[in-house]
């Protein structure tokens, strides 16, 4: 018996990649155990391979403004964060763990963090997955951005996820936040 499943990624539409210039030969394996979404979109930032696998560089876009003393953050759906992940908003700034994620609202998810990030954020700003250490000056990427995924695909948690990875590319409308775009110096977005 054959099963055919159709899927449309309506959140991103077509691929944001316009020009693929230089890739990691043979593709890469991505660690899917850290993901919460069942689809890895083209243009998603990933780290250098370590122990044979790349890691998705997690980030979330704020859906609403947050004051500098906020301990709850409303973020757009489609992120890959889990309870326990550390987050930061400014390099070298505060880095604290997510203690709860409320997914009950259809427009956004609400993160509760143990301690304020200490910076005022506006809708459209981003928070990033930080290192395991918490503290007032620990804000740094857990996985440094290195390349982008070239082809979006469905993620199956019980298999190896192999994809093409582009270290030099041109994208159009790829919604990469500031700190990730700065780290991916060879990926131009317009």
C-alpha positions in Angstrom: 0.0 0.0 0.0 1.3 3.4 -0.9 0.6 6.6 1.0 1.0 10.0 -0.5 1.1 13.0 1.8 0.9 16.6 0.6 2.4 19.5 2.5 2.5 23.2 1.9 4.8 25.5 3.9 2.5 28.5 3.9 4.6 30.4 6.4 7.5 30.9 4.1 6.1 30.3 0.7 8.9 29.9 -1.9 12.5 29.4 -1.0 14.3 32.6 -0.1 17.5 31.4 -1.8 18.2 33.2 -5.1 21.8 32.2 -5.7 23.7 29.2 -4.3 27.4 29.9 -4.7 29.4 27.5 -2.4 28.2 24.6 -0.3 29.6 22.0 2.0 30.3 19.1 -0.3 28.1 16.1 0.2 25.7 18.0 2.5 25.4 17.8 6.2 23.5 15.9 8.9 21.4 18.0 11.2 20.7 17.1 14.9 16.9 16.9 14.9 16.6 15.9 18.6 16.9 19.6 19.5 14.0 20.7 17.2 10.3 21.2 18.1 9.1 21.9 14.5 8.4 19.2 11.9 9.8 21.2 9.0 13.2 22.7 8.5 12.9 25.6 6.1 15.3 26.7 3.4 17.5 29.6 4.7 17.6 28.3 8.3 20.9 29.0 9.9 23.0 26.1 11.1 26.4 25.6 12.8 29.6 24.0 11.7 29.5 20.2 11.9 30.7 19.0 15.3 30.9 15.2 16.0 29.4 14.6 12.6 26.3 16.8 13.0 25.3 20.4 12.5 22.9 22.2 14.9 20.1 24.6 14.0 20.9 28.1 15.3 17.7 28.8 17.2 16.1 32.2 17.4 12.6 33.6 17.9 11.1 36.9 16.7 9.2 39.0 19.2 5.5 39.4 18.4 5.0 42.3 20.9 7.2 44.9 22.7 8.8 43.8 26.0 10.1 46.2 28.7 13.6 45.8 30.1 12.2 44.2 33.2 9.9 41.7 31.4 10.1 38.0 32.4 7.5 37.0 29.7 8.1 37.4 26.0 5.6 37.0 23.3 7.2 35.4 20.2 6.0 34.4 16.8 5.2 30.8 16.2 7.6 28.6 14.2 10.6 28.8 16.6 12.4 25.6 17.8 12.8 26.5 21.5 12.1 24.1 24.4 11.8 24.7 28.1 15.3 24.7 29.5 16.9 26.4 26.5 18.9 29.6 27.5 18.1 32.8 25.6 19.8 36.2 25.2 19.0 39.4 23.2 22.4 41.2 23.2 25.8 39.7 22.8 27.6 39.8 26.1 24.3 40.6 27.8 22.1 38.5 30.1 21.5 34.9 29.3 18.8 33.0 31.2 16.7 29.8 30.8 13.1 29.4 29.6 11.1 28.0 32.5 7.8 27.7 30.6 6.3 28.1 27.1 2.6 28.8 26.7 1.4 27.7 23.2 -2.3 28.2 23.8 -2.6 31.5 21.7 -2.9 31.0 18.0 -1.0 34.2 17.2 2.1 33.8 19.4 3.8 31.7 22.0 4.7 33.2 25.4 8.1 32.4 26.9 8.6 32.7 30.7 12.2 33.3 31.7 13.5 33.1 35.2 15.3 36.5 35.2 14.8 39.5 33.0 17.1 39.9 30.0 17.5 43.6 31.1 17.0 45.2 27.7 13.8 46.7 26.1 12.8 44.9 23.0 10.3 45.9 20.3 8.2 43.7 18.1 10.4 42.3 15.3 13.5 42.1 17.5 15.0 38.6 18.1 16.1 36.5 21.0 18.7 33.7 20.4 19.7 30.4 22.0 22.5 31.1 24.4 25.3 29.1 25.9 24.6 26.7 28.8 26.0 29.2 31.4 23.6 31.7 32.8 24.5 35.2 34.0 24.6 38.9 33.4 27.4 38.8 30.8 27.0 35.3 29.3 25.0 36.2 26.2 26.6 34.3 23.3 25.4 31.8 20.7 25.2 28.1 21.8 26.0 27.3 18.2 27.8 29.9 16.1 26.0 30.5 12.7 28.1 29.0 9.8 25.8 28.2 6.9 22.2 28.1 5.8 20.0 25.2 4.8 19.5 25.1 1.1 16.4 22.9 0.7 13.5 22.9 3.1 12.2 19.4 4.1 10.1 17.5 6.6 11.9 16.5 9.8 11.4 13.0 11.0 12.7 12.5 14.5 13.6 8.8 14.0 16.0 9.3 11.1 19.1 11.1 10.1 18.3 14.4 8.5 20.6 15.1 5.6 20.5 18.5 3.8 22.5 20.8 1.6 24.3 23.6 3.4 25.4 26.8 1.8 28.2 28.9 3.2 28.1 31.4 0.3 24.6 32.4 -1.0 22.3 35.2 -2.0 18.8 35.3 -0.5 15.8 37.5 -0.9 13.5 38.2 2.0 15.2 35.6 4.3 14.1 36.8 7.8 17.4 36.4 9.5 17.8 38.6 12.6 20.7 41.0 13.0 23.2 39.0 15.0 22.8 35.9 12.8 23.1 38.0 9.6 26.3 39.6 11.0 27.8 36.2 11.7 26.9 34.9 8.2 29.2 37.3 6.4 29.0 35.3 3.1 25.2 35.2 2.9 23.8 38.4 1.3 20.1 39.1 1.9 18.1 41.8 0.1 
